[in-house]
Amino acid sequence: MQALVLKHAGEATVETVRDPSHIGGEILLKVKRVGLCGSDLNSYRGKNPLVQFPRILGHEIAATIVHDTPGRPDLAAGTDVTLSPYTSCGKCASCRRGRPNACQFNQTLGVQRDGALTEYIAELPEKLYPAKLSLQELCLVEPLTVGFHAVARGRVTAEDTVAIIGCGGVGLGSVAASGSIGARTIAIDVDDKKLELARKAGATDLINTTLDSMHDRLGELTGGQGPDVIIEAIGLPETFRAAVEEVAFTGRVVYIGYAKEPVAYETRLFVQKELDILGSRNALPEDFHAVIQMLEQGRFPVDDAVTAIVSLDEVPESLAAWSSDPARFSKIMVRLD
């Protein structure tokens, strides 16, 4: 079967690979759509410290079950599903605390193990989420869950003012989750197109930092107090620092991405403001269910969120174009059906 293989940084090729072996109760899936995300771009650029080459990319998936699953009528042949691309060991501290999304030994599809940019994959039934959604919607579930999980980590309520820095796929998930709770939701980015998409996803206020000072605008919008919660969804040293500097006293800061270089902080603010500083990694089953429910209710601008749909053969060229001009794309999907 054909697959997109990232040979090393900057070189992706379509190659013939071995068909998957589905053992130990795994279910064979025909891959229909795969979304590319920021971690795929970082892998292509050689900036993802977790990836090893060569690697088949792809963890945002819409697929169809090939054979009936004994004892699981909800997982019959022909059922369209998305899936959780993470593994968990069940034994580490995170797993024992009921937080397998942060498993110490997690292996994500397309990062630590080969992913779904291929014709067929095999996965365990507990990782599958059937839903009455289009292939495009199914493909958006996983990236949106990461943003939903960050909002859950931030303990966002309807009384909060929440600022999300970065309106890519994951940031949009946080915007949608915060907006659905009823919080005042401030979307921050450098791209007006992404900000308009954020408004459609649930943002109440927009800040383009190429046009306005983030500090001044946040002050205006919050009466000088700063947001109750800031979610950082970019992964730059300057936005890591800004989150701590701009959040309200006794506020919560949630980091989704991670900076690719050391970050120097004024640590006085950690203590003086008595901040909750939280990491957010991957997603839990409840996040998948929440996103699926939102999409089934039509409460997300799906068509606007997808910049391009390309074939498997076009992926190498698309990755190169995305790398050279990141602002040009919000979401690339790969069509394999």
Secondary structure by P-SEA (a helix, b strand, c coil): ccccccccccbbbbbbbcccccccbbbbbbccbbbbcaaaaaaaacccccccccccccccbbbbbccccccccccccccccccccccccccccccccccccccccccccccccccccccbbbbcccccccccccaaaaaaaaaaaaaaaaaaaacccccbbbbbccccaaaaaaaaaaaaaccbbbbbcccaaaaaaaaaaccccccccccccaaaaaaaacccccccbbbbccccaaaaaaaaacccccbbbbbcccccbbbbbcccccccccccccccccccaaaaaaaaaaaaaccccccccccccccccaaaaaaaaaaaccccccbbbbbcc
